[in-house]
Amino acid sequence: MEDILRPIYQERASQANTIGVLLIEKRQQHSAETDLFDSILLIIVKEEDQPIFVEHYTYNDQKAAMHIVTEAQLKEWMLLGNNRKIFDWLYEGIILFDRNEYIANLKKELRDFPFYGRKIKMGVEFARLIRRYMDGKTLFDDYQYLDAYNHIVHSLHHLARLTIIENGFHPEVTVWTQVKRIDPEIYKLYEELVSSEETMQKRLELLFLASEFLIHSRTQIGSSHLLSILSEREIWTFNQMMEHPEFSVYSVDLEILIEYLIEKKFISVVPIETKGKKLYQRCYKVTG
């Protein structure tokens, strides 16, 4: 298929805006990694009006997809982990064009997984974990057990991803295979939730008890990125946090994470007087 696609990627490689081209071939008959296509042509560009551009091709009985993505979009996927197949593409892809060894350096960065990048990714996963866990607990208290179950499965998934990142690895599509090897305790918890013969209510009750400890034990490392930024000044308004570029990765989960950290005494509330009688603006600072 590479020979057929060559005119397409060579045209792109000749453009100064293109910084790398990868070819990803289907490894199995029904491979979700390549979205069921025989080949994926991943073209990374510096800038483009459209951050993601996709075209599909067919040749005899084979099909291919060309994905043109900007460097900024690629970095966002790598940071937030919301396009997991991109890691497979970068790991497994054959380099067809590499301007100034951009892709080679990217692969090295993936292998080395710099600690600061890990701190941010752990923070994002921890915030998502808290959101799902709290939503699940609220639904459980309202006797909505099936909906609570759905949220708790997701919260365990975020806990698993957090643990993998903590150990210096990128979470793969097969997260639970990784976790079984890295942290059998979390794997056992997940296994008991999905395969136990107990009632749904009983399974959830047991899981909430076990999860409380596991989440608490990871609060320090899961919130270290956020707390390190907050330590840069005495007090913060919530809007100041939202305006900080490094907090944008937390998105809609920032508020619930802050409230959780207040509950756990990692952050303190600082009331500031307003013009309204007995009305105070809530500001925040790192405890201690």
C-alpha positions in Angstrom: 0.0 0.0 0.0 3.0 2.3 0.6 3.7 2.4 -3.2 0.2 3.4 -3.9 0.2 6.2 -1.3 3.6 7.4 -2.2 2.5 10.2 -4.6 0.2 11.6 -1.8 2.7 11.7 1.0 5.6 12.8 -1.3 3.5 15.8 -2.3 2.9 16.7 1.3 6.5 16.0 2.3 7.7 18.6 -0.2 5.8 21.3 1.6 7.7 23.3 4.2 4.7 23.1 6.6 5.0 19.3 6.9 7.2 18.0 9.7 6.6 14.3 9.6 4.8 11.4 7.9 4.1 8.0 9.4 2.5 4.9 7.8 0.6 2.6 10.1 -0.4 -0.8 8.7 -3.3 -3.0 9.9 -1.8 -5.8 12.0 -5.0 -7.9 12.5 -8.0 -8.7 10.4 -10.4 -6.6 12.5 -8.0 -4.0 13.9 -9.6 -1.0 15.8 -6.1 0.6 16.0 -6.5 1.6 12.4 -10.2 2.2 12.5 -10.7 -1.0 10.4 -8.6 0.6 7.5 -5.8 -1.3 5.9 -3.4 1.6 6.2 -3.3 5.0 7.9 -1.1 7.8 6.6 -0.4 10.2 9.5 0.9 13.6 8.3 2.0 16.1 11.0 2.1 19.7 10.0 3.2 22.9 11.9 0.1 24.9 11.3 -3.2 24.6 9.5 -6.5 26.4 9.6 -8.2 23.0 10.2 -6.4 21.1 13.1 -7.6 17.7 11.8 -8.2 16.9 8.1 -9.1 13.4 7.0 -9.5 11.8 3.5 -10.3 8.2 2.6 -8.9 6.2 -0.3 -9.6 2.9 -1.9 -7.4 0.7 -4.1 -8.7 -2.6 -5.4 -10.0 -4.3 -2.3 -8.0 -2.2 0.2 -8.8 1.1 1.9 -6.6 3.8 3.4 -7.1 6.9 5.4 -5.0 10.1 5.4 -5.0 12.1 8.7 -3.4 15.5 8.6 -3.0 16.9 12.1 -1.3 20.0 13.4 1.6 19.8 15.9 -0.6 21.6 18.5 -3.4 19.0 18.1 -1.0 16.1 18.4 0.5 17.6 21.6 -3.0 18.0 23.0 -3.9 14.4 22.3 -0.6 13.2 23.9 -1.2 15.4 27.0 -4.9 14.7 27.6 -5.0 11.1 26.5 -8.3 11.6 24.7 -7.1 9.9 21.5 -5.4 6.8 22.7 -4.8 5.2 19.3 -2.4 8.1 18.6 0.2 6.4 20.9 -0.1 3.2 18.9 0.4 5.1 15.7 3.5 6.9 17.0 4.9 3.7 18.5 4.2 1.4 15.6 4.2 3.7 12.6 6.9 3.5 9.9 8.6 6.8 9.4 8.3 7.9 5.8 9.5 11.5 6.2 11.0 13.2 9.2 12.1 16.8 9.0 14.9 17.6 11.5 14.2 14.2 13.2 11.0 15.6 14.7 9.3 12.1 14.9 12.4 10.4 16.1 12.6 12.9 19.0 8.9 12.5 19.6 9.3 8.7 19.9 12.2 9.3 22.3 10.1 11.6 24.4 7.3 9.0 24.6 9.8 6.4 25.8 11.5 8.7 28.3 8.1 10.3 29.5 9.6 13.4 31.2 8.5 13.8 34.8 6.8 17.2 34.3 4.6 15.8 31.5 3.7 12.9 33.8 2.7 15.3 36.6 0.3 17.1 34.3 -1.2 13.9 32.9 -1.6 12.5 36.5 -3.4 15.7 37.5 -5.8 15.4 34.6 -6.5 11.7 35.3 -6.9 12.5 39.1 -9.4 15.3 38.3 -11.4 13.0 36.0 -11.3 10.3 38.7 -12.7 12.6 41.4 -15.5 13.8 39.0 -16.6 10.2 38.2 -16.3 9.0 41.8 -18.3 11.9 43.2 -21.0 11.6 40.5 -21.2 7.8 41.2 -21.5 8.3 44.9 -24.3 10.9 44.4 -26.2 8.5 42.2 -25.7 5.6 44.6 -27.1 7.7 47.4 -30.2 8.3 45.2 -30.5 4.5 44.6 -29.6 4.9 40.9 -27.4 1.8 41.1 -26.9 1.2 37.3 -25.9 4.8 36.6 -23.7 4.7 39.7 -22.1 1.5 38.4 -21.3 3.2 35.1 -19.6 6.1 36.8 -17.6 3.9 39.1 -16.3 1.7 36.3 -15.1 4.9 34.6 -13.5 6.1 37.9 -11.6 2.9 38.3 -10.4 3.3 34.7 -9.0 6.7 35.5 -7.5 5.3 38.7 -5.8 2.6 36.6 -4.5 5.2 34.1 -3.2 7.3 36.9 -1.3 4.4 38.4 0.2 3.5 35.0 1.4 7.1 34.5 2.7 7.2 38.1 4.9 4.2 37.2 6.4 6.0 34.2 4.3 4.4 31.4 1.8 5.7 28.9 -1.6 4.1 29.3 -2.3 1.9 26.3 -5.7 0.7 24.8 -5.3 -2.5 26.9 -5.2 -0.6 30.2 -6.3 -3.5 32.4 -3.5 -5.7 31.0 -1.0 -3.1 32.1 -2.6 -2.6 35.5 -2.7 -6.3 36.2 1.1 -6.3 35.9 1.7 -2.9 37.6 -0.9 -2.9 40.5 -2.8 -6.1 41.0 -4.8 -4.6 43.8 -6.6 -2.2 41.5 -7.1 -4.9 38.9 -8.7 -7.2 41.6 -11.0 -4.3 42.6 -12.2 -3.9 39.0 -12.5 -7.7 38.5 -14.7 -7.9 41.6 -16.9 -5.1 40.5 -17.6 -6.5 37.0 -17.7 -10.3 37.8 -18.9 -10.6 41.4 -22.1 -12.5 42.1 -23.1 -10.1 44.8 -26.0 -7.7 44.2 -25.2 -4.5 42.4 -25.8 -2.5 45.6 -23.5 -4.7 47.6 -20.7 -4.6 45.0 -20.9 -0.8 44.9 -20.9 -0.6 48.7 -17.7 -2.7 48.9 -16.1 -0.8 46.1 -16.7 2.6 47.7 -15.0 1.4 50.9 -12.0 0.2 49.0 -11.8 3.1 46.6 -11.8 5.7 49.4 -8.4 4.5 50.6 -6.9 4.0 47.1 -8.0 7.6 46.0 -6.8 9.1 49.3 -3.4 7.4 49.0 -2.9 9.0 45.5 -4.2 12.5 46.4 -0.7 13.9 47.0 0.8 12.8 43.7 -2.5 13.3 41.7 -2.7 16.9 42.8 1.0 17.8 42.8 0.9 19.7 39.5 -2.1 21.8 40.6 -0.7 22.5 44.0 2.7 23.4 42.7 1.2 26.1 40.5 -1.1 27.4 43.3 2.0 27.7 45.5 3.3 30.4 43.2 1.2 33.1 44.8 -0.4 33.7 48.2 -4.1 33.5 47.3 -6.2 32.8 44.1 -9.7 33.6 43.0 -11.2 30.8 41.0 -11.3 33.0 37.9 -7.5 33.5 38.2 -7.1 29.7 38.2 -9.3 29.5 35.1 -7.1 32.1 33.3 -3.9 30.3 34.0 -2.8 28.4 30.9 -1.7 25.3 32.7 -5.1 24.9 34.4 -7.0 24.7 31.1 -6.2 21.0 30.8 -8.5 20.4 33.8 -11.5 21.9 32.0 -14.8 21.3 33.7 -13.3 19.1 36.4 -11.3 22.0 38.0 -14.0 23.1 40.4 -14.8 19.7 41.8 -11.1 18.9 42.2 -10.6 22.1 44.2 -13.6 21.3 46.5 -12.2 17.8 47.0 -8.8 19.2 48.0 -10.4 21.6 50.4 -12.2 18.7 52.0 -8.9 16.8 52.3 -7.2 19.9 53.8 -4.7 20.4 50.9 -6.3 23.8 50.1 -7.8 26.4 52.4 -10.6 28.8 51.7 -9.7 32.5 52.3 -12.9 34.7 52.6 -12.5 38.2 51.2 -15.0 40.9 52.1 -17.2 42.3 49.4 -19.6 45.3 49.3 -22.5 43.0 50.1 -23.4 42.7 53.8 -22.0 39.4 55.2 -21.1 38.4 51.6 -17.5 37.1 51.1 -15.7 36.2 48.0 -14.2 32.7 48.3 -10.4 32.7 47.5 -8.0 29.8 47.9 -4.5 29.1 49.0 -2.4 26.0 49.5 -2.7 24.8 53.1 0.5 25.3 55.1 
